[in-house]
């Protein structure tokens, strides 16, 4: 059953994303978000040429070309989308006439993009327009469009022009020359080739009209061949125009134009192609889907990220890989990074192993480029490029232009110093082999990758004779905020691990495939001396690890850098490096992304050194607060989510998970227009499976030891392991596989906070107001007497103050009003700084965890205080002195709050600092957390000194202990 979640102008269901309003300011990020593809090509979600600021782009795997002197990039290919609609001479445009209805829907289950509009022309005619498009997953060389037109209040002449635009640009540069085109019996054809790489593209297109009689003419304007359909449309009758395009390049076939024409002649009608396409998607999702129940937004976000990985994945080509921005944008010029092997590949290894094999084989085919880089840099073996394209040669730009027009160009040192990628690729090879048992691929291709990169490491390390150790100097680790460091632990340990596996695989080859072992030994010059050298490096490479504390120094001298408190820079909307500058960032203990923690994550699966629970906790506590997790690297949040789950910080784990899952859907980093964050998408899958699912790999296959977020009710998925599928259906309070057990945690879905003394210190203002009134009336009153007023209504408080003194009802009412006036005077000085320690952090944590929150305060000024504190957007309901007649210790106030949240009392926990409040919560059948001394709030289920440093997981754990103690 589809459950809707509405956010901004997006609506999420289980499988669909609906945009309900066109926002010109977000046009380019939405083009990325609505990208479609089929693993051969990706087409951004540009319109059909009905808005002037569009940036249309179609990228085809492997079609790289050079921008002279500057860089190599994926070429924006000729555009197949143009479909211009003319209504009695008025061209349909979003910026002309009037749009009275707009809806765009991406169906990730079936790879379909639809857009529906109701448009009133500048001359007053109203028409419904519906577009649909898909890139066929059943046949990667076919893309198709449909346009349905329904006049509502007129009969008129309509013209639809379906075209191929042969003049695409990469942000100002056109890679295509030698354009040619023509017409056939079916329609039109077009061909062109790239300037430098000389890759030819061939395309063919045909168009049909149904629902009326129409004439179709061919227009062969140079570089823009078109099919023009003209027809008379009648009011309330729908006319359908369908356009089918075929695409080939000389990368896969010698005669792409001929092949495109032949394919077009063989294609059936649009609906048949659409059916084949959706059936292909059904088959893919059978293997790759993750079913999540209890969290609709996260459920769709997971599927959306998986969809983006699948449409960028080459099914039939092992000479290409998935770029960092997939096939969805111009960011990083279509280059391939370590993102693919470390973040993206696990998804394919465990759900689509044939694609994983293709992606790794790309690294085999690009070994010559890696060898050229090693040679150029003065080393032996194979040194993989930090950024790679078609040949494997280094394509990282040397310089980046500054944002400031008068600023200095920025040197990009990653190409020279970020060398850990060679070990990262070996890590991917190892786990692919472990998961698939693909001995043939390891023998023929994988072993050569592992061994030749090991030879590189043997020439790259330096021996420090004074310390009798091997070092790796002048590198950049996973954390790119530090551009020149020595003995980065991530790099050193990954090299050590790499050499361990190289020796293992070399021995495995000798035992199982001695001829291949001999062949590689000769080709790569692997001698006994080389093996001994590897063993010596393994034994002596420096890993700065303190076994007593478990703490690992990120690199030599890191602990001597100036420390930093990131909270002091909040709120902010850009990276710490952008605020401090590159040089100042280099001087501080601030990380762009996990480095030591990234190492621990990679070693986590096999529990290899230095991973152990003690080390994980120590390094999590040290490095997580120093990581620029919001605006540093998009690679970080998913890894933090997994490790946070490991150390029991479930709320933070969920927050980081959603940060990764929504990075493009919410454009939270402001750069979605550059393309999908592919590594983050892969990280989302890993966080769901290895983090919340708790999947661990054993000799007998994967097993689950899950820790699901509290509001997730089901997590279901499949994993492929050595030729067999393993199905997991994880649910709370249920044993799943042999390792899944869960403590009896109460089903808490809402938290109700008292205001005074819990979230803020307005209790002090109440005291000052009562003290002033008492002084005016000559009534003895002090702070000790004020303690009895905690959690008590205004009238009840006054009754306690006046004691046996006689006052008329009118006098009582006047005194209450007078006290309230004094209090209101005081609270207007309240600001967000008056929130008590831990309050805002807990409110935000609960919001991210999907836990509803309410205020339950006897004060009739609660609404005002909440607004002054700046937390109105963080609470779902307010129950105050106006809400109920009976004050605390009657449970009415909290019961009212629970009702406003739509929850049962047993699903709520109340946080109180007063005995009357605790009594009210318990009387209402709710859980109670008391803040303050035991003598005051000792009746609560959980007693804490304050909210400072309190996590939602801490409260859950203590409530679980309470449940166990009752049994």
N, C-alpha and C positions, 0 to 999 in steps of 0.2 A: 504494500500500500504506500503510495506517495504521500509524504508529509511535507508541507511547504514551510520554508523559512524565508522571511522577507528581510533583506538587509539593504539599506540605501535604496537604489533603484534596481536591485537584483532580487530575484526570487529563486531559491534553491529547492529542488525536490530530489528524490533519490538519484535520478539520472539526468536531470535537466537544469540548465542555467537559463533564466529568462531575464532579459534586460527590458525594463518597462518604460524607459524614457531615453531619448537620444540627447546626449550631453556633448556638444562640440568640443568642450575643453578636455574631454577624456577620449577623444576619437582614436588617438594613436595607441593608448594603452588597451582600449577595447579591441582594436585590430589584433593585438597580440592575444588577448584572452579568447577571442572567437576564431582562432586559427584552426583549420582543418588540415588533414594530411593522410597519407597511407604508407609511410615508410620509404617511399620513393621521392615524394615531393611534399612540401608543406606550403599552404597558401594562407596568408594572413587574412583576418576577418574584415578586410576592406569591403566597402559597398560595391555595387555594380556600376559605379561612376555617376553617382547622384549627389555627391558632396565635394566641393572644390579642394578641401584640405586633406584628402585621403593620401595615404602612403602605401599603395598596393605593392605586394611582393609575393612572388612564388620562388621558393628555393628548391633546387633539385640536388640530391646528394651527389657530391663529387664534382659538381660543376663549379670549379674554382677558376679564378682568373686574377691576373696581377693588375694592381694600380701602379703604374710605373714609379719606381724608386721607393714608394711608400709602403705598400703591404700587399699580401695576397688575401683574397676574400671570396666567399661564396657569391656568385653573380646572381643578381635579381633577374629571373628569367622572364621571357615574354609573357604578358599578362593575359590569361584566358577568361577573366571575369567580366569585361565590359558588356553590359546589356542596357542600352539606353532606351527609355520609353518616352514616346511623344504622344500627347493627348490633344488632338485637334490643334497641333502646332505648338502646344506648351510642353516643354521638356520637363519631365519629372525630376525635381531637385529638392533635397531636404531644406535648402535655404531659400526656397521660393514657394509661393502659395501657402497653404496651411496644412499642417499635420494634426489631425484630430484623434488619431490612434497610432500607437507605435509599439511593436513588440518584436524582440529578436530572441530566438531560442536555440541554444546549443544542446543537442541530444548526444551525450557522450556514449550512451549505450550503442547507438547505431551510427555514430559519426555523421550526423546530419545537422546542417545549419539552416535555420528558417528565419525569415523576416516578414512580418505582416504590418501593413500600413493602411491607413485611410487618408487619402490626400485630396485636398480641394485645390484645384488649379487656380492660377491667378485670375482666370476668367469665370470662376465660380462653379466648375464641374467637379463632382465628387466621385472618386473611384477607389475601390479596394485593390491593393497590390500585394501579392504574396510571392516572395522569392524563396527558393530552396537550392542548396548546392551540396555536393559531396565529392570527395576524392576516393575513388573506388578501392576498397580493401580487397575485393575479389580479383581485380585486374589493375595493377599499379599504374598502367599507362592510360587509364581513362579517368577523366573528370567530367562532371555534368552539372547543369543548371536547369532550373524550371522557374518560369514566371507566370503566375495566374493573375488575370486582370478582370475585374468585375465592375463595370460602370454602374453607379447607383441611381443617378438622376439625369442621365442623358444618353442619347445615341450619338456616336461620333466616330471619327477616323482616328485609328491608333496605329502607330508605327513602332516596331521594336527592332533595334539594331544590335545584333550580337556580333562581337568583334574579337580579334586578337590584337593586342597592342604590342608592336614590335620594338617599342622604344622605352623599355623599362630602365630605371636608374637606381644605382646604389648611392643614394644621398648626393646626387649631383654628377655621378660618373656613370657613363653608359658603356657596358662591357661588350656590346654586340655590334658586329659589322657584317658586311656582305649579305644584306637582307634580300630575300627573294620570296615570291608568293605567286599564287595562281588559284584557279578554280577547277573543280572536278564535278562529276555527276552528283556526288554526295554534298558538296559544299565548297569549302576553301581549304587551302594549305598555306603553310608559312615555314620558312627556314632562315636560320641565321647562325653565326658562330662567334665564339668569344675571341677577343682581340689577341691575347697572348697565348693562352692554353690551346686555342684552336679546337675547342669542342663544338661540334655542330648540334643544333637542336632542330627537330622537325615536328611540326604540329599540323593537325587537320581538324576541321570542325564542320558540323552540320546542324541544321535547325529545323524544327517542325512546328506546325501550328495546328491545334485541334479546337473544336468548338465553334468554328466559323470558316468560311472560305477566305483564303489569304494568298497573296502573291509574294514570293520570296525572290529578291534580286541580290546579285553579288556586286559588291563595291570593292575594288582593289586599289584603294588609295595607298601609296607607297608606305610600307611598314605598318599598315593598319587595315588588313583585309576584313571585310564585314559581310554579314548576311542580313538583309533588310526585309522584314516581314511587314506588310501593310494590309489592314483589314478594317471593315466596318463593324464596330461593336455595338451591341444593343443593351439597353438598360436592363440590369438584373441578370444578365447572361454572362457566364464566365468563359473566357478564352485562355487557353493554355499554350505557352510558347516554351519549347524544350530545346536545349542546346547541349550537344555532346562534343567533347574535345578529346583528341588522343595526342599523346606526347611521348617522344623518344629522343635520346641523345646518342651521339657517337661513342659515348663511354660503354654502352651496352650492345650497340648494333652498328654495322657499317653504314647502312643507308637509312637514317632516321626518318627522312621525309617519306620515302616509299613505305616504310613500316607503319608510319602514322596513317597514311592513306589506306593501306590494306586493313589495318586494325579498324579504322572508321567504317570501312565498307562491310566488315564482318559484324559490327556491333548491332545488338538488337535495340529495342526501344528503351526509353528512359526508365519506365517502371520495372522492366525486367532487370536492367542494370542496378537499379535501386534495391530490388529484392536480393539479388546476388550479394550486393554490398552489405546489406544489413545482416544477412545470414553469416557472412564472413566475420562480422563483428560479434555476433552471438557466439561463434566458435572460440574467438579470442578471449572473450570475457569468461567463458567456461573455465579457462585456466588461470586467468589473471585477476578476477574480481576479488574485492574485499567487501563483505557484507557487514555493515555496522548498524546496530540498532541502539536507540536511546540518545542519539546526537545527530540530528539531521544535517546540520551545517557541516560537521566533520565528515559525515558519511559521503556527502556529495564532494567535498574537497578532496578526499582520498581518491575517489573515482576520477575526478577531474585531473589530478596530478598523474594518475596512471594513464589516463587517456593521452595526455601530452607526451608521455614517454613512448607509448605505443605508436603514435602517429609519426614519431621521429625515428623509429627503429627500422633499419634496413633488413627486410626479410630475405632478399635474394642477392645481396651484394656484400661481399666480405672485404672490399677495398675501401670502404667508408666507415665512419663512426659518427656518433651523435655529438654535434657541437654543443658548447656550453649553453647557448641560447636556442638549442634545438634547431628546427627549421622554421622558426616563428618570428625572427627579427634580425636587424642589422648588427646587434650588439656582438662584440668580440669577433666580428667579420666572419662568422661561421667556423671559428677555430675550435679544435678539440683539445681539451685539458685533461688533468687527472680526474676531473669531475666524472667522466664517463666510467672509469675503472673502479673508483672508490665509492661513488655515490649512486650512480645509475645502474651499473652492471648487476649488482645483487638481485634487483627485481627481475631481470631477464634470466639470470642463472637459475633462479628457483621457480620461475613460471613460464618462461619461453627460452629454454636452453639453446635452441637452434640459433636464435638471434644473438644470444650471449656469445656463442661461438663465432658468429660473423664479426661482432664488435672486437673480440680479441684477435681475430685473424687480421683485421686492419693493422694491428700493431706488428704482426708478423710481416705483412707486406711493406710496412714502412721502416723495417730494420735498416735498409740501405741509407735512408735519411738519418737515422740515429747514429749510424756508423760515421757518416760524413760529419755530423756535429761533433762527435768525440774526436775525430781526427783534427778538425778545425780548432778545437779547444786544447789540443795537445795531449789527449788521452787515448787509451786503447779501448777496444770493444765497442759497445753500442750505448750511446748517451741520448735518451729520448728528449725530443724538443719539449719545452714547456707549453708552447702552442704549436699545434700541428695542423696541416691541411691535407693535401692529396699525396705528397711525396714523403712526408715524415721529416722534412727539413724544418729548421727553426723559422717560424713565421711571426714570433712575438715582435711587435714594433719596438724599435729602440727608444723612441721618444713618444711622449704624449703631449698634446697641446694643452695649455692651461685654460682654466675657465676665464681668468682675467685676460683681457685683450693685450695688456702690457706686461703680463707675467712671463716668467721664464718657462721654457719648455721643461717637461719633467722626464727625467731618464727612467726608463723601465728596466729594472735590474733583474726581473724574474727570468728573462731569457738566459742570463749568465749564471745566476746563483740559486735559483729554485730547482734543485736537481733531484729532489726526492721522488720525482715522477717515475724514474726508472725502477725504483723499488716498489712504488705503488702499482705499477703494471704487473710486476712479478706477484704481488699480493693477490691481484685479481686472477692471474693465471692459476695460482695455487688453489684458491677457493672454487674456481670453476671446475678444476680437475677433481677436487675433493667432493663436490656436490654431484657431479655428473658421472665420474668414473670414465671419462672420455680418454682412454689411454692412447688411442690412435692420434688424436689431435695433439696431445702432449708430446708424443714421440716425434711427430712430423713437424710441428710448429712451435708449440709452447716451450719445449726444452731449449730450443735455440734462443728464444727471447730471454729466458731466465739465465742461461749460461753466458751469453754475450754481454748482457748488462752487468753480470757479476764480474766479468773481466774489466769492465769500465770501473767498477768500484775498486777493484784491486789496484788500478792505476791512479785513482782519485784520492784515496786516503793518504794521510801523511803520518810518518812514524816520528814520535817525540821520544828521542833517546833518553832525555833527562828523566822523563816520567815513565819510560818504558810502556808506552801506550800509543795506540793509533787514534788519530784525530781527523776530523773533516772541518776545514776552516773556510771562511768566506762564503757562507751560504745564506739562503733565506729558507726558513722552515715553513710549516703550514701557516703560521702567523706572519702575515706580510707587512705588519706595522714596523718590523725591525728588519732592515734591508741589508745588513752586513753583520753577521754573527758567526761565532766559532762554536763548534761542537753543539749544534742544535740537537737536543735529545731525540726529537721525532726522527730526524734524518739519521743520526748515528744508530739508533736501535733498529730502524727499518733496514738499514744497510746490513747490520749484523744478522737480522732475521732473514734477509734476502740471501746472504751467503750460506746460512744454515740450509735453506731450501735448495740452493744451487747444488750443494754437496749431496743432499738427499736425492735429488733428481738425477744427478750424474751417476750415482750408485745404482739407482733404479734402472736407468738405461743400460748400464753395463750388465745387470743381472737379467733383464727381460728382453732387451733389444741390443745385443752387443755390437751388431753391425752399425746401427745408427749411432751408438755411443762412440765407436771408432771414427765414424765419418765426421761427427761434430768435433771430436778431440783434434782431428787433423785440421779441419776447416778453421776452428777457432783457436788452435794452438793451446789446448788445455793439457798441460803436463802435470806430472806429480808435484813439481815445484809450484805450479799455479795453485793446485789444491792445498798444498801445505801453507801457502801464503794466505789463502782464504781462511784456513783454520786458525792461523795466527791472528788474523784480524778479528775473527769471532771472539777469540780468547782475550784480546787486549784492547778492543775499541772502548773508548771512554764513554760511560753512561753515568752522568752525575745524579746518582740516586742515593738517598739516605735510608738505609734499611731500618733504622730505629723509628723514624717518623713516617716513612713511606713517601716523603715529599721528594719530588723530582724537580731539579732546576731546568727551566726551559732551554736555556743555553748558558754557556760560560759567562758569568757576570750578570745574569738576569736579576738575581736577588740584590745586587748592588745598585740597580737603577732606582730612580726616584719613584716612590709609590704613588698611587692615584686612587682617589675615591670618586667613582663615576657618578654617585648620587649628587655630588656638588655641581655637576654640569647639567642637571635636569631642571626644567624640561628642555629638550633639544630635538632638532629635526634633521640632523646630519651627523656624520661620523665624527668620532673624537679626533681622528687624524685631520679632518677638514677644519675642526676648531683649533687644534693645537699647531697644525703644520707638520710636515713630514719629519723635520729634524727634531722638533720637540717631542713628537711621538716616539721617535727612536730612543729617547732618553728616559722613557717612563715604562713602568710595569703595566702596560696596557696592550691587550691582544685584539687583533682584528677578528680572529676566529680561534676555535680550539686548536691547541698545539700539543701540549702534554696530554690533555684530555682526548684529543684525537688519537694519539698513540695508544692510550689505554683502551679506547673503544675498539681499535683494530686488533689489539692483543686480547680483548675480552672474550672472543668466541672460543679460543683455545686455552684461555687462562695462561698465556705465555708471559714471561717476564716483560715488563714490571707489573703486570696486572695482578692485583689481589684486592679483596674488599677494603683492607686497611689503606692501601695506596690510593685506591679510587676515592675513598672518603677524604683523605688528606688533600689530595690534589684538586678534588671538586671544591672543597671549602676554600682553597687558596686561589685557584685560577678562575672559577666561574664568576666571582664578583669583579674580576679584573678584565673580563672579556666584553668587548663592545658588541654585545649580542643583538642590539636593536638596529644599528646602522653600520656595523662592521661588514662582515661577509654574510651573504645569504646561506653559506654552507654551514654556519654554526648552529642555528636553532634546532634543527632536527637531531644533531648529535647531542646537544645539551638535553633535549627531551628524553633521549634514551638513557643517558647517564643519570639524569634526575630521577627517572623511574627506578633505576638500579639502587640509588641511595635512599629511596623512600620518600622523595619530595614529589608526591603525585600531582599536586596542584601546579607546581612549577613545570613539571614534565608536560602536563596538558597545555599550559600556556605557551611553552616553546613549540610544542607540536602544532598548535593552531597558528602560531606565528609563521611557521614554515609552510603549513598547508594553505594559508590564505595570502601568501606573499604576492602572488599575481592577481588573484581574484579581488583583493582589496588594494592592490598597487601600494602596499604599505611602505615600500622603499622609494617610490616615485620614479622607478625606471622600468616598469613593465613594458613601456613602449619599445624598449630595446629588444624584447623577446622574453620568452618563458625562462624562468630560473630552473634549468634542467637538473642541476645537482640537488637543489632543494626538493624538487619533485621526487627524485630517487630517495632522498633522505626521509621524506614523508612515509614512503612505503617501508623503509627500514625501521622507522620509529614505531609504526603500527605493528609490524611483525616481530622485530627483535626487542623493541622497547616494551610496549604495552602487552603484546602477545607473549613476550618472554621466551621466544624460540631459542633453543640451544641445540647444537648439532652434536650427535653422538654417532658411534659406529653403526648403530641400528636405525639411524634416521633422526630427523628432527623431533624434539619433544617440546612441550609448552610448559612454562612456569609463569603464567601471566599475572600482571598487576594492572587490571583495567581501570581507567578513570571511573570514579564512583557512579557517574550517571550513565555509563555505557552498559547496556543490558545484553549485548551479544556481539561477538567478533568472529566472523567465519571466513576462512580462506583455505587455499590449497598450496602446497609446496611440492616441487618435484625433486626427488632425491634418488640418484643412481637408478634411474629407469622406472621408478614407481612414484605414484602420487600419494601424498599424505594429506588427509583432510582434517582441519581443525575447526571446531565449533565451540568457542570459549564463551562461557556465561558465568556471571557472578554466583558464588556459593554453590559451585558445582565442580566436581573433580573431572578434569579433562586430561587425558593421557596419564602417564603414571606419576607426573611430577606436580600436578596442579592441586594445590590446597589453598584455602582462603579463610582468614579469621572471620568471625561473625561480626561484621561491621554494621551498625544500625543504618537503616535506609534514610539517611538525612538528605533532604532536598531543599531545605530552607533554613536560614539563620536570621533570628530576630535580635536586634541589638537595642538595649537601652541606650539612651543618648548621654545623659549626664553621668560622668564618672567612668564611662565605658569607651565612647568614641572621642569625647572632648571633655574639657574641664569646666563646663558651664556650671557644674555643681558649686564652684567657687563663687560664681555670680549670684546663684540662688542664695548662698550663705550671706553674701554682702547685702543683698536686698532685704533678706529677713532681719539681718542685724540692724540695718538702718531703721526698719519699721519698729523693731523691738525697742531700740533706743528712743525713738520718738514717743512710743507709748509707755516708756518707763518700765519695761518688762525685762527681767534678767534673761540674758541669752548669750551663749558662747559657742565656740566650735564643737565642743564636746556634746552640747545639746543638739547641735545641727546634725550630728551623726544619725540621730533617730529619725531624721526627715528623709533619708535616702530612699528613693523609689516611692515616696508617698505623695499623694495628690496635694494641690495647693490648699484646699480647704482643710484636709486632714492635718497638714503641716501647721496651719494657723491654729487649729484646735489644740495641738500638742504644745504650741508656744504659749498660748494664753492660759492654758490649764484651767483652774477653777474660777478665773476672773469672769465676770458677767458682762456680756456685750449683746446688744440687740442684733437681729439679723441684718439690718441695714448697716450697722457699724462693721459687722464681719465682712459683708460684701465690699464696703468701702476700703477696708484694710487689705483685702485680697487684691483689689484693683490697684491700690497704692503700691503694694509690693510688686505687682506685675509691671507697673510703670517703671519702677526703679530697675527691675530686672531687664526690661526691654532697652532702657538707656544703656545698660552695661553690655548687653549682647551685641549691640551694633558695632562694638569694637572687635567682634569675632572675625577671624580670617582663617583660611586653610591651615595656617601655622599653628592654630589652636587644636588641631587634631592630635590626639594622644599617640605616642610612639606605637607603631605596629598597626594602627587602625587602617590607614589608607592601603597598606600592603595587603592586609587580610581581605579588605573589601574587593580589591582588584583581583586577588587570587581566587576568591569565591566567584566573581563574575566570569573569569576565564574557565573555571571548573564547571560552569553551568548551574551553580547553586544560587537559588533565589535569595534575596536579602530584603529585610524590612526594618524599620525603626519602630520600637514599641516603647514610647515614652509617655509618662503621665503629664508632661509639660504641654500646655496649650500653645507654646511657641516653638514646638519641635520643627514645624515646616520652615519657619524663618531661620532657625539655627542650622538646619540641614543645608539650606541654600547659601548661607553665609560661609559655611565650611567648605562649600564647593563639591559636595558629594551627592547632590540630587540625582545625577546621572548614574550613580552607583548603587542606588537602592530602588527596589521595585514597588515598595508600598510604605506608607507611614500611618501608624496608629498612634494618636495623641490624645490629649485630654478632652478633645471634642468628640472622640470616636465612640466612647462608651460611658455609661453612667457610673458603674461600680469600679472604683480605683483598685490598684494593687493593695493587698495581696489577693484580691479576687482575680481569677484568670481571664476575665473578660477582654482586657486589652490585648493580650497575646493571642487569644482565640480569634479576635477580630483581625489581627495581623495575619494569622495563618489563613483565614478565610480569604483575605485580600490577595494572598499569594496563590490561592487555589490548592492548598495543601492540607493534609490531615495533621492534627496536633502531633502525632507520633513521628511525623516526618520533619519536625522542626526542632531546632535547638535554640535556646534563649541565652544570650550573654548578658549578665546582670552584675551590678556591684552592690546591690542592696538585698537584705534578707527578705524584704517584702516582695521584691521582684523574683527572687529564687523560689519563694513559696508560691507565687502566682504561676510561674512556669510549671512547677511540679503538679500543682492542682489542675492545670490544664492538660495534663498528660504529655507534656513536652520534656525534652532533655534540657538540663540546665548547666551552664558553665558560669561559675562564680568568680569574680575578680576581686581580690582583696584578701584580708586575713580570714583564716578558717573560722574564728569566733563570730564573724559576721556572715559569711556565705558558705559555711561548712556543710549546709544541707544540699548543696549543688552536687550533681554527678561528677563534675570535674572542677577543681579549684586551681586557679592560676593567679599569680601576683598581678599581672596586667596583660595587655595584648602585645607588648614589646617582644619582638622576635618570634611570635607565635605563628605557626603555619597551619593551614587547614588539615594537613596530614597529621600534625601533632594532636589536634582536637579529635580527629577520627580515631587515632590510635588509643587515646585515653578513654574514649567512649567504648571502644571495643573491649578494653580491659575491664570496664565497668560491666559490660554484658557478661564477660566470662566469670567475673566475680559473683554474679547473681546465680550462676548455674550450679 
